[in-house]
Amino acid sequence: MLVRGRRRYQWQVSLPRGRADEEDTYDIRTALREVGEEIGLKPALVDVFTVLEPFVTKGNVSVVPVIGILWDKKHLIRFQMLKK
């Protein structure tokens, strides 16, 4: 999870997101690739729990939530407040 500190997105919470690439044959592959690219988490460390129903946002963006579990505690994310 990322927290945006820029003026326009100040204090909004953001999860890794992106679009399917040509080699992404299914939603889970897209989600794992994106989490690796955006926060550096190795996809092999994530145990995918479920894929929720897709939905469309107010901005007309299709979202497919993929829920995963990170069992290895040494890879947990630590949150820090950003300085202005």
N, C-alpha and C positions, 0 to 999 in steps of 0.2 A: 504494500500500500504506500502511496506517495501522498504527501501533503503539499499542496501548491502554496507558495508564499508570495507569488507575484500579485500586484495590485488587483488585476482583473479577476484572478482566481484565488484571492487570499483566503486561506484556511479551508479551502475545499479539499475533500478527500478524493483521491483518485486511485483506482486500481489499474494494474497493467492492462493495456488495451492495444489493439491494432487490427490489422486486416489480414485475412487469409492470403498466403502466398500461393503460387501455383503448385508447389510441392506439398502444401497442406491438404491432405485428403479428407480430413474430418476436423471438427471443432476442437477436440481435445488436443490434437497436434498443434493447432494454431495457438491455443491458450498456453501450452507448455513452451512453445518457441518464443512467444511474446514475453512471458515472465522471465525467461532466460535473457532475452535482449534488453528488457527494461530495468530489471533489478539484479541481474546476474545470478539468479538462482538456477542451479543445474536441474533440468527437467527430471532426471533420474531420481532426484530426492523427493519428488512430489508423488503422493499416492492419490490418484484422482478418485474422489468419493462419488460424485454425481454430476450430471449436466442438467441444469434447470431449463424450464421452458423459455425459448427465445421470446424477446419482446422488442418493440420499437419505441425509441425515446421521442420526446417532444421535438427534437431536432431531426427526426426521421432517420435515425441511425438504428440498425438492427443489432441487438446485443444477445449473445449466447453466454450466460453465466456458467462457468466451469468451476466447480468447488473441489479443492484438493486439500490434503492433509500433509503437513510437514512433521514427520515423527522425530527427526533428529534435532534435539534441542540446541546443538551448537550452531545451527543455521537459522535460528530465530532472528527476526528483525528487531532491532532496537530503535526506538523513536527518540528523536532529539528536536528541540525547538530551534528553528532557524532564526538567526539574528537579522534584524531589519537593515 
